[in-house]
Amino acid sequence: MSRKCKIVMIAMFKNEATVLKRMLDSTLGFCDYYVMQNNGSTDGSDEIAKQFLIDNNLQGEVYVCEEGWKGFGWNRDHLIRYCQGQTSHGCDWILKMDCDEVLQIDNDFDWSLLEDYNC
């Protein structure tokens, strides 16, 4: 894998402990910074996210959305605004992941496609 672009992964969760680590593990090696929004989890999801960053020596943060879950669009927009305004991730691209997704990237993926910032 040869990539020059930097990617920040964003995700929001509420009680996603059963799938969160699988999703996060799938992003290892592809993301340079992580911003995760906790929307009132009571199942330890927040600890899974924090421990993932620690165990893998990754930069990022898990923050609590004080308003909790208001709806997909509202919370997604809050997460993006937080990522863009409250963090110093220095990344070129934002990758939005849902906790029940798994990132799969072909071995021959052409990373140079992401180096064109004029899109």
Disulfide bonds with the S-S distance in Angstrom:
none
